[in-house]
Amino acid sequence: MYTYSEFDHAFLAERNAQFRAQVERRIDGSLTEDEFKPLRLMNGVYLQLHAYMLRVAIPYGTLNSAQMRQLAYLAERWDKGYGHFTTRQNIQYNWPKLRDIPDMLDALAEVGLHAIQTSGNTIRNVTADHFAAAAADEIIDPRPVAELIRQWSTDHPEFQFLGRKFKIAVTGSATDRAVIKAHDIGLQIVRQEDEIGFRVIVGGGLGRTPMIGKVIRDFLPRADLLPYLEAVLGVYNLLGRRDNKYKARIKITVHEHGIDTIRDRVERLFERIRPTFTGLDQAKLAEIEAAFAPPTLRKASITAYDAAYSTDPLFRSWADTNLDAHRDPDHAIVSISLKAHGATPGDATAEQMRVMADLAETYGHDELRISHEQNVVLPHVHKSDLPALHAALKSAGLATANIGLISDIIACPGMDYCALATARSIPIAQQIATRFDELRIEHEIGALKIKISGCINACGHHHVGHIGILGLDRAGVENYQITLGGDGSEDATLGERAGPGFSAEEIIPAIERLVYAYLDLRDDAEETFLQTYRRVGLAPFKTALYPPEAVAAE
């Protein structure tokens, strides 16, 4: 993984010292909150519902054990003993005191972490496939590209004050595990004959006006990446709306002008910009790629794994849900669920972070990943080590066997923390997970992605959930709308609104009716919820949600 250079350390030290002085001026009253706001946002500091919040970047979701232990230290030293992993592969601390945040930033810098561009109208933390460098279907590791974009975009003078925030995601596989079509720019690494390049997608995004991105370039040579990105950002910066912040994202720019017009403008600007890139970016990319050399994988018997799988039902259940195929058949990709039934999705205690750091160091080549689904991944674990790793996870309360199942819910912090939220997300997620654990049908249901947002900003990605839940305020009462059939994969689709919303008391029974309808409708146990929905459509699910007797009672 990338290791900070002397320049990086000096840059962070100067940046943090500058922010420390700004914090001191805010505390002594020299700066008003309005004056301080743009300064704190440049350093990942929000003012939430109850307190300040610090959002720390985990670029492309990659950490080593020392970094994870430092995140645990921050949680214990300056917060309430836990952190919250987000859908942008970041971690949030919800309870720091403002005067402590400069110390937190200095502690992060010690291990090569920061909070730069995790907020504000700039290019945000670049995300990537959490199975990068391990997935069997990968063309090349996308993380060096993500790191190149991070370095290019950090404090880029032209793009620090865009019309709105700007999000970029990169994947190296045909299977999209990075939701690239819901980003302002999505990059898919592709192969054209003997050349590797990018399929470039623009104008995706969720929020109050959800849109699936459109292909602007079917194949872009690797050497042209940065000038092309600069052209896309340049066109957006000039054409993008600034009269209305709700219409300022690039998705609106593409929608209003059309993809063909945007493509023409980008290509013309790209031709002008391209000669100014003299190859230094490619030299930098080669240097970065060297830092991402894959680990040396050992060869050993997997007898211990086979024995545990055949004799231990708890281990077998966990292995069936939480392991994915590795490029080396003697290894596995391990997903650690941060979704124990009844827990807050994405939260990890300081002690759990230390356990995961220890396990990465012992069994996983000192590497961890944060997924956009708010779980933690050990990408390279030999199968012979899996029984011992599972036992350690079980002792730490981290062995929940539910990856990809109904309780593996993405949820934003909602009204428990966020000043923008209009409804609670966390309690709804907890209640759904608890209810289906009580029913003991979670594994019978199979693959099903529920995603919950506490407002129309859609931080919980509800638009691309197989079942999406959007919490809204209706005359002072929480009301939850349901969307069905969304998908954040390579076949990205926005969910359809099912009908009127449900109260907080009604939403869990409504989800239960949906699930039982699916079990009745599916062709066989192999047909997933999404496959069934695509086959039969909305109508039978709508009937289950709004049975005639319930409608008549209203």
C-alpha positions in Angstrom: 0.0 0.0 0.0 1.0 3.6 -0.4 3.4 5.0 2.3 3.6 8.7 2.9 6.7 10.5 1.6 8.6 13.2 3.3 6.6 15.7 1.3 3.3 14.2 2.4 4.3 14.4 6.1 5.4 18.0 5.7 2.2 18.9 3.9 0.0 17.4 6.6 2.1 19.0 9.4 1.6 22.5 7.8 -2.0 21.9 7.1 -2.8 20.7 10.6 -0.9 23.6 12.2 -2.9 26.0 10.1 -6.1 24.4 11.3 -5.0 24.4 14.9 -4.7 28.2 14.7 -8.1 28.5 13.1 -9.6 26.4 15.9 -8.0 28.6 18.6 -9.5 31.7 16.9 -12.9 30.1 16.8 -12.7 29.2 20.5 -11.6 32.7 21.6 -14.3 34.3 19.5 -12.1 35.8 16.8 -14.0 33.8 14.2 -17.7 33.5 14.1 -19.3 30.0 13.3 -20.1 31.3 9.8 -16.5 32.4 9.3 -15.2 29.2 10.7 -17.5 26.9 8.7 -15.6 26.8 5.4 -12.3 26.4 7.2 -13.5 23.4 9.3 -15.2 21.8 6.3 -11.8 21.8 4.5 -10.6 19.6 7.3 -13.4 17.2 7.6 -15.2 18.8 10.6 -19.0 19.0 10.6 -21.4 20.5 13.2 -23.9 17.8 13.7 -27.1 17.6 15.6 -25.5 17.3 19.1 -21.8 18.0 18.6 -18.9 18.4 16.1 -18.1 15.4 14.0 -14.7 14.5 12.5 -14.8 12.5 9.2 -11.4 10.8 8.5 -10.5 9.7 5.0 -9.6 6.1 4.4 -8.4 6.5 0.8 -9.9 3.7 -1.4 -10.7 1.9 1.9 -7.2 0.6 2.6 -5.7 0.4 6.0 -2.8 -1.4 7.7 -2.9 -2.6 11.3 -1.0 0.4 12.7 -3.6 2.7 11.2 -6.5 0.7 12.5 -5.0 0.8 16.0 -4.6 4.5 15.7 -8.3 4.8 14.8 -9.1 2.8 17.9 -6.9 5.2 19.9 -8.7 8.2 18.7 -12.1 6.6 19.5 -10.9 5.9 23.1 -8.9 9.0 23.7 -11.2 11.7 22.3 -14.6 10.1 21.6 -16.9 7.7 23.2 -15.0 4.5 22.5 -16.2 3.7 19.0 -16.2 4.9 15.4 -18.6 4.7 12.6 -17.5 3.4 9.2 -19.4 5.0 6.3 -20.5 4.3 2.7 -17.6 6.3 1.4 -15.0 4.1 3.1 -14.4 6.8 5.8 -14.7 6.7 9.5 -16.6 9.3 11.6 -16.2 10.3 15.2 -19.4 11.7 16.4 -18.5 13.2 19.8 -15.1 15.0 19.7 -14.6 18.4 21.4 -13.6 21.1 19.0 -10.4 21.9 21.0 -9.3 18.3 20.7 -9.7 17.9 16.9 -6.2 19.4 16.0 -4.6 16.8 18.3 -6.7 14.1 16.6 -5.5 15.3 13.2 -1.8 15.2 14.4 -2.3 11.7 15.7 -3.8 10.6 12.3 -0.8 12.2 10.5 1.6 10.0 12.6 0.2 6.9 10.7 -0.4 8.6 7.3 -4.1 9.4 7.6 -5.9 12.7 7.3 -9.4 14.3 7.0 -8.7 16.5 4.0 -11.5 16.8 1.4 -13.9 14.5 3.3 -16.3 17.5 3.2 -16.9 20.7 1.3 -17.6 21.3 -2.4 -14.5 19.6 -3.7 -13.3 16.2 -4.9 -14.1 13.8 -2.0 -12.3 10.7 -0.8 -11.8 8.4 -3.9 -13.4 5.0 -3.3 -12.6 1.7 -4.9 -13.6 -2.0 -4.9 -13.0 -3.4 -1.4 -11.8 -6.7 -2.9 -9.1 -4.9 -5.0 -6.0 -7.0 -5.6 -7.7 -10.1 -4.3 -10.8 -10.7 -6.5 -10.5 -13.5 -9.0 -12.3 -11.5 -11.7 -10.0 -8.4 -11.5 -8.1 -7.1 -14.5 -5.7 -5.0 -12.4 -5.6 -3.5 -8.9 -7.6 -0.2 -9.2 -6.0 1.3 -6.0 -2.9 2.8 -7.6 -5.2 4.7 -9.9 -7.3 5.9 -7.0 -4.1 7.0 -5.2 -3.0 8.9 -8.3 -6.4 10.7 -8.4 -6.1 11.5 -4.7 -2.7 13.1 -5.1 -3.9 15.0 -8.2 -7.1 16.3 -6.6 -5.8 17.2 -3.2 -5.8 21.0 -3.0 -6.2 21.3 -6.8 -6.5 25.0 -7.2 -9.3 24.9 -9.8 -11.5 22.4 -8.0 -11.6 23.5 -4.4 -14.8 25.5 -4.7 -17.0 23.5 -7.1 -20.7 24.0 -7.3 -21.2 20.9 -5.1 -19.2 18.0 -3.7 -17.8 15.6 -6.3 -17.3 11.9 -5.9 -15.1 9.5 -7.9 -15.1 5.6 -7.7 -12.8 3.1 -9.4 -13.2 -0.6 -10.0 -10.9 -3.1 -11.7 -13.5 -5.8 -12.4 -16.5 -6.3 -14.6 -18.4 -7.0 -11.4 -19.1 -3.6 -9.8 -18.5 -3.7 -6.1 -17.9 0.1 -6.0 -21.3 1.4 -7.2 -19.5 3.4 -9.9 -22.7 4.2 -11.8 -24.0 6.2 -8.8 -20.9 8.5 -8.7 -20.2 11.8 -10.4 -17.4 10.0 -12.2 -17.2 6.2 -12.3 -14.1 4.5 -13.7 -14.1 0.9 -14.8 -10.8 -0.6 -15.8 -11.3 -2.5 -19.0 -9.1 -4.3 -21.6 -9.3 -3.5 -25.3 -7.3 -6.1 -27.2 -3.9 -5.9 -25.5 -4.4 -2.4 -24.0 -5.7 -1.6 -20.6 -7.7 1.6 -20.1 -11.0 2.9 -18.6 -14.6 3.0 -19.4 -15.6 6.5 -18.1 -19.1 7.1 -16.7 -20.4 10.5 -15.7 -23.4 12.0 -14.1 -24.4 9.4 -11.6 -25.7 10.3 -8.1 -28.4 9.6 -5.6 -30.0 12.3 -3.3 -33.2 14.1 -4.1 -32.7 13.6 -7.9 -31.3 10.1 -8.3 -29.7 9.3 -11.7 -27.6 6.4 -13.1 -24.4 7.6 -14.8 -23.9 7.6 -18.5 -20.9 6.4 -20.5 -19.0 9.4 -21.9 -16.0 7.4 -23.1 -16.1 3.6 -23.8 -12.3 3.3 -23.8 -9.8 5.8 -22.5 -6.1 4.9 -22.6 -4.4 4.8 -19.2 -2.0 7.6 -20.1 -4.9 10.0 -20.7 -6.7 9.6 -17.4 -5.7 12.7 -15.5 -6.1 15.2 -18.5 -9.5 13.6 -19.2 -10.6 13.9 -15.6 -9.4 17.5 -15.6 -11.5 18.1 -18.8 -14.6 16.6 -17.2 -14.2 18.7 -14.0 -13.4 21.8 -16.1 -16.6 21.5 -18.2 -18.7 20.9 -15.1 -17.1 23.8 -13.2 -18.1 26.1 -16.1 -21.5 24.7 -17.0 -22.7 23.5 -13.6 -25.6 25.3 -11.9 -24.7 27.6 -9.0 -28.1 29.3 -8.6 -29.5 26.3 -6.8 -27.5 24.0 -4.7 -30.0 21.2 -5.3 -29.3 21.4 -9.0 -25.5 22.0 -8.8 -24.3 18.3 -9.2 -22.9 17.1 -12.5 -25.8 14.7 -12.9 -28.1 17.8 -13.4 -25.5 19.3 -15.8 -25.5 16.2 -17.9 -29.3 15.9 -17.7 -29.9 19.5 -18.8 -27.3 19.7 -21.6 -27.4 16.0 -22.7 -24.5 13.5 -22.7 -23.6 14.2 -26.3 -23.1 18.0 -25.7 -21.1 17.2 -22.5 -19.0 14.7 -24.4 -18.3 17.1 -27.2 -17.2 19.9 -24.8 -15.1 17.5 -22.7 -13.3 16.1 -25.8 -12.5 19.5 -27.0 -11.1 20.7 -23.7 -9.3 17.4 -23.3 -7.5 18.0 -26.6 -6.3 21.3 -25.3 -5.2 20.0 -21.9 -3.6 16.8 -23.0 -0.3 18.3 -24.3 0.2 20.0 -20.9 0.6 16.6 -19.2 4.3 15.8 -20.0 4.4 12.3 -18.6 5.1 13.2 -15.0 1.7 11.7 -14.1 2.6 8.4 -15.7 5.9 8.4 -13.9 4.1 9.0 -10.6 1.6 6.2 -11.4 4.5 3.8 -12.0 6.0 4.8 -8.6 2.6 4.3 -6.9 2.1 0.9 -8.5 5.4 -0.3 -7.1 4.0 0.5 -3.6 1.0 -1.8 -4.2 3.0 -4.9 -5.0 0.8 -7.9 -4.0 1.7 -9.9 -0.9 3.6 -13.1 -1.3 1.0 -15.8 -0.7 2.1 -19.0 1.0 1.3 -22.5 -0.1 0.0 -24.9 2.6 -2.5 -27.6 3.2 -6.1 -26.5 3.7 -7.0 -29.7 5.6 -7.9 -27.7 8.8 -10.4 -25.6 6.8 -12.0 -28.6 5.3 -12.3 -30.3 8.7 -13.8 -27.3 10.3 -16.2 -26.8 7.4 -17.5 -30.4 7.6 -17.8 -30.6 11.4 -18.6 -27.1 12.8 -22.0 -25.8 11.7 -21.3 -22.3 13.0 -18.1 -22.1 11.1 -19.8 -23.5 8.0 -22.6 -20.9 8.2 -20.0 -18.1 8.5 -17.9 -19.4 5.7 -20.9 -19.7 3.4 -21.8 -16.1 3.8 -18.7 -14.2 4.8 -16.1 -15.6 2.4 -15.5 -14.8 -1.2 -13.4 -16.4 -3.9 -9.7 -15.2 -3.9 -7.5 -15.1 -7.0 -5.5 -17.9 -5.3 -7.8 -20.9 -4.6 -6.0 -21.6 -1.3 -6.9 -18.2 0.1 -10.2 -16.5 0.8 -11.5 -12.9 1.0 -13.0 -12.5 4.5 -15.7 -10.0 5.2 -16.1 -9.1 8.9 -19.7 -8.0 9.6 -20.2 -4.8 11.6 -23.9 -5.7 11.6 -24.5 -7.9 14.6 -28.3 -8.3 15.0 -29.5 -5.3 16.9 -26.3 -3.3 16.6 -25.7 0.0 14.9 -24.6 -0.7 11.2 -21.1 0.4 10.7 -20.1 1.0 14.3 -17.0 -0.6 15.7 -15.6 -0.2 19.3 -12.0 0.6 19.9 -11.5 -2.9 21.2 -13.0 -4.5 18.1 -10.8 -2.3 15.9 -7.7 -3.6 17.8 -8.9 -7.2 17.4 -9.3 -6.6 13.6 -5.8 -5.0 13.5 -4.3 -8.0 15.3 -6.0 -10.5 13.0 -4.8 -8.6 9.9 -1.3 -8.6 11.2 -1.4 -12.3 12.1 -3.4 -13.8 9.2 -4.0 -11.1 6.6 -0.6 -9.7 5.4 -1.2 -6.6 7.5 -4.0 -5.3 5.3 -7.6 -4.3 6.0 -10.3 -2.8 3.8 -13.4 -0.8 4.6 -16.3 -1.5 2.3 -18.9 0.9 1.1 -21.3 -1.5 2.7 -19.9 -0.5 6.2 -18.1 -3.8 6.8 -14.4 -4.6 7.2 -12.5 -6.9 4.8 -9.4 -9.0 5.2 -8.5 -9.5 1.6 -5.8 -12.2 1.8 -6.3 -15.0 4.3 -5.1 -18.5 3.8 -7.8 -21.1 4.2 -5.9 -23.0 6.8 -6.0 -19.9 9.1 -9.8 -19.4 8.8 -10.9 -21.6 11.8 -8.5 -19.8 14.1 -9.6 -16.4 12.7 -13.3 -17.3 13.1 -12.7 -18.3 16.7 -11.0 -14.9 17.4 -13.8 -13.0 15.7 -16.4 -14.9 17.7 -14.7 -13.9 21.0 -14.9 -10.3 19.9 -18.5 -10.3 18.8 -17.5 -10.0 15.1 -18.4 -13.4 13.7 -22.0 -12.6 12.6 -22.7 -14.7 9.6 -24.8 -12.3 7.6 -22.9 -10.7 4.8 -25.3 -10.0 1.9 -28.3 -11.1 3.9 -31.3 -9.1 5.2 -29.6 -7.9 8.4 -26.5 -6.7 6.5 -28.2 -3.3 6.2 -26.6 -0.1 5.0 -27.9 2.8 7.1 -27.0 6.4 7.5 -26.7 7.9 11.0 -30.1 9.5 10.6 -31.7 11.7 13.2 -29.7 10.2 16.0 -26.7 12.3 14.8 -27.3 14.2 11.6 -28.6 17.8 11.5 -30.0 17.2 8.0 -31.9 14.0 8.8 -35.7 14.0 8.9 -36.2 10.5 10.4 -34.3 7.9 12.4 -32.4 5.2 10.4 -30.5 3.3 13.1 -33.5 2.1 15.1 -35.2 0.9 12.0 -32.1 -1.1 10.9 -31.8 -2.6 14.3 -35.4 -3.6 14.5 -35.4 -5.2 11.0 -32.2 -7.2 11.9 -33.6 -8.3 15.2 -37.0 -9.3 13.8 -35.6 -11.5 11.1 -33.1 -13.1 13.5 -36.1 -14.0 15.7 -38.0 -15.5 12.7 -34.9 -17.6 11.9 -35.5 -17.2 8.1 -32.5 -15.0 7.2 -30.6 -17.7 5.4 -33.7 -19.0 3.8 -34.4 -15.6 2.3 -30.8 -15.4 0.9 -29.2 -12.5 -0.8 -31.2 -9.3 -0.1 -29.8 -5.8 0.3 -31.8 -3.3 2.4 -30.5 0.3 2.5 -31.9 3.0 4.7 -31.6 6.8 4.5 -32.9 9.2 7.1 -33.5 12.0 4.5 -33.6 12.7 0.8 -29.8 13.2 0.7 -29.7 9.4 0.4 -26.4 8.8 2.4 -27.8 5.3 3.0 -28.0 4.6 -0.8 -31.7 3.6 -0.5 -32.3 4.2 -4.2 -30.1 1.2 -5.1 -31.3 -1.1 -2.4 -33.2 -4.2 -3.4 -35.5 -2.8 -0.7 -34.9 0.9 -0.1 -36.3 2.8 2.9 -36.4 6.6 3.0 -37.3 8.3 6.2 -39.2 11.6 5.9 -41.0 14.0 8.2 -44.7 14.2 7.6 -46.2 16.9 9.8 -43.8 16.2 12.6 -44.2 12.4 12.3 -41.6 10.0 10.9 -42.8 8.4 7.8 -40.9 5.7 5.8 -41.3 5.3 2.0 -40.3 2.0 0.4 -38.6 1.5 -3.0 -38.2 -1.8 -4.6 -35.9 -3.3 -7.2 -32.9 -1.0 -6.9 -29.5 -2.3 -7.6 -26.0 -0.8 -7.2 -24.1 -3.4 -9.2 -22.9 -3.4 -12.8 -26.7 -3.7 -13.7 -27.4 -0.5 -11.7 -31.1 0.4 -11.4 -33.0 2.9 -9.3 -35.8 1.4 -7.2 -39.5 2.0 -7.8 -41.5 3.8 -5.1 -44.1 1.2 -3.9 -46.7 3.7 -2.7 -47.6 5.7 0.5 -45.2 5.6 3.4 -45.4 3.8 6.7 -45.1 5.0 10.3 -42.2 3.9 12.5 -44.6 1.3 14.1 -45.8 0.0 10.7 -42.5 -0.2 8.8 -41.2 -3.5 10.3 -44.5 -5.4 9.6 -44.5 -4.0 6.1 -41.0 -5.3 5.4 -42.1 -8.7 6.9 -45.0 -8.8 4.5 -42.7 -8.0 1.6 -40.3 -10.8 2.5 -43.1 -13.4 2.9 -44.5 -12.4 -0.5 -41.1 -12.9 -2.0 -40.8 -16.4 -0.5 -44.2 -17.3 -2.0 -43.5 -15.8 -5.4 -40.0 -17.1 -6.1 -39.6 -20.0 -8.5 -37.2 -21.9 -6.3 -34.7 -21.4 -3.4 -32.0 -20.2 -5.8 -34.0 -17.2 -7.2 -33.1 -14.1 -5.3 -35.4 -11.3 -4.2 -34.1 -9.0 -7.0 -34.5 -11.8 -9.6 -38.0 -12.4 -8.5 -38.9 -8.7 -8.5 -37.5 -8.3 -12.0 -39.5 -11.3 -13.2 -42.9 -10.5 -11.6 -42.7 -6.7 -11.2 -44.1 -4.3 -8.6 -47.8 -5.3 -8.6 -47.7 -8.5 -6.3 -45.3 -6.8 -3.9 -47.6 -3.7 -3.7 -50.5 -6.0 -2.9 -48.5 -7.5 -0.1 -47.6 -4.0 1.2 -51.1 -2.6 1.0 -53.5 -5.5 1.5 -57.2 -4.5 0.7 -58.2 -5.0 4.4 -55.5 -2.5 5.6 -56.5 0.1 2.9 -60.2 -0.3 3.9 -59.4 0.2 7.5 -57.8 3.5 6.8 
